């Protein structure tokens, strides 16, 4: 039986995951106000009583999250200056049944991205400014540069878990939010990609440009034979 979520466009799945994050934050007592910005640049002010925090919202369909480095890794776009990172993520990539929402300390996320960046640079990888660099939420035991900084989700329990079926049902009949993707973390070029997911995403982007179609319309299957 096919999973409807995996067949939806990137814009539709992004809206569902962001909706889960907002729902979890509101159920925790936060009031959210988006900081003005283009497209998916998801920085919010969250308030609870007299407490006010600055939050970055991230979503993931493969349990990796990205932030774009700036100034040679000295800064991180939409990560610097935030107190917390709210993440909406599927429980598994291929057949997601639940969406988990995490509230992570901004400094801890920044430290993990700094660690990942340093490991990749030490390995001689070219990391481009303003292009998304991915770090795994789950511990990556492969022992490669891309493994560094991973595992933050194993240290923290999700603040909410929602059945995918419930979120899909609630989304039916609603209009998709119009978004510009100019502020979404840019995809790395093949020469700087360090995970299979990054290579596949970069290939999809290039194919969409050559074919003149939307990025979400390009689907690739990967088969590795040993």
N, C-alpha and C positions, 0 to 999 in steps of 0.2 A: 504493500500500500504506500503510495507516494506521500511525501510530507509537503503540505501546501506551502509552508514557510520557505523551504528550499527552492521553490519554483517562482517565488515572488521577485520583483525587481529590487535592486539595491536601495532605491528610494523608499519603497514600501517596507522593507525589512528594517531599514534605519529608523523609520517613523515608529514602528512597533517597539523596537528596543528602547528608543528614547522615551516613548510613552510609558514603558515599564519603569524606567528610572524615575521619571517624574511622579508616577503613582507611588512608588516606594518612598520617595522623599516626603511626599505629602502625608502619607500614612505615618511617617515618623514624626510629623509635626512641623516640617519645614514649609515655609512659603517661598516660592521660587519667582524670581524676576530675571528675565534674560538680559544680559549685557548686549547692547546694540552691536551688530556685526553682520558680515555677509555670510549667507549660506549656512553651512554646518559648523561654523565656528561657535561651538557650544560652550560658552562661558556664562555662568549664572551667578546671581546673588541669592543665597539661601538664608532665610531668617527663621529663627525659632525663639520666640519671646524677644528679649533684648540682644540675643546673640546673632551676629551677622557674619557669614562666611562667604568666601568667593570659591566657586566650584567649577570644575571642568567636567563635562559629560563626555564619556567615550562609549562606543558600542563595538561589539565584536561578534562575528559569525564563525570564527575559528579559534577563539580564546587567545588571541594575540591582540594587543592594543598598540597604537602608534601615536607618536608625537614628532613633529618636525624640529630638528636641531637648527639653531641659528648661530652665527658667529663662530663657526668651527666647534660646535658643541658646548660653547660657553653659556648659551641660553637655549630655552625650549619654548617654542610657540604654543600658546594656550595652556602651558603647564607652569611656567614661571609666574609667581604671584598668586597662585590659587592655594587655598587652604586644604581642600579635599578634591578627590577625583571620584566621580560617581560613574560606575561602569555597569552597563546592561549587556549581558553576554549569554549566549546559548549554553546549555549544559553539555552538549556534544555537537560536533560539526556536522556529521553526515545525516543524523536523524534527530534533530533537537526536539525534546519533549517538554523542556522547561526553560524559562529565562531567569537567570540569577542576577541580582543587583548587589553590587558591592559599594561600600563607602570606604575609600582608602585615603590615608594621610598624604597630602600633596608632597611633603618633604621626602617621605619614603619612596613614593613613585619617582620623584626626581633623582634620588640616589640610585635607584635601580637603572634608570635610563642613562645616568652618567657612567655607571659601571659597564653597561652594555656598549655604550659608545666607545669607551676607552679600550675595551677588549677587541672590538672590531678594528679600531685604528691600529692597535698594536699588531694585529694580524695582517696589516697592510691593505685593509679594505678601504675603498673610496666611499665616504659617506657624504652625500651632498646636502648642503644647507637647504632648508625649506622643503625637503622631501621626507615623507613619513618614515621613521625608523621603528620597527616592530620589536616588542618584548613580550614573551609568553606569560600569561597569567598563571599557568601551571608550570611546575618544575620541569625543566628540560635536561634530561640526563645524558644527552649525547656528548657533552664535553667540548663543544665547538664554540667559537666566539658568540654565535647567536644564542647560546644557552645562558650566557651571563645576564644576570639581572632578573631571570625568570623566577616564577614560583610565589609571587606575592599573594595569589588567591588561596594558597595552601596555609597561609598564616592568619587569614581572616575569614570569618563566616559571613555569608551573604546576609544583608539586612532584609531581603525578601526573595522569595522564589515563587514564580507564577507559572501555572501550567500553560504551555504554548496554545493549547486548544482554547483556553479562556481568552487569551489575548487576541487570537485570530477571530474569534466570535465577536469580540467587542469592536474589532477593526472593520468588520463587514458593514458596508453601506456608508462608511465615512470617506470623505475626500482626502486624498493624499496631500500632505503639506508641500507647497511649492518651495523648492530649495535651489539655491545656486551652490555649485560645488567648488567655488573658487577657494574657500578657506578649509576645505577638507584636506587632511595631510596628503601631500602629493605622493604618487607612487615612485619608487626608486627605479632607476634604469637598470638593465640587466647586469651591467658591470658592477653595480654596488649592491645588488640584491644578495642577501645572505641566507634566506630561507626559501623553501619550495613555494610557500605561499606568496612571497614577494615576487619571485620569478613569474609565477602564474598571473598575478595581478598586473605586472608590468607588460606581459604578453597580451593580456586582454585589452589593456589600454591602447597599445600600439595597433592591434588588429581593429579596434573600434575606430581609430583615426584613419587607417587605410581604407576601411569599408564605408566610412561616413555614417556610422550608426552609433547609437547611444552605448556607453560602456556596459550598461546593465543587459544589453541585448546579446553580448558575447559570452558564450558558455564554452569552457574548455574541460576536457576530461584527461586525466593523467593516469597512465598505466606503467608501472615499473616491473619488469620481468627479471628474475634472477636466474 
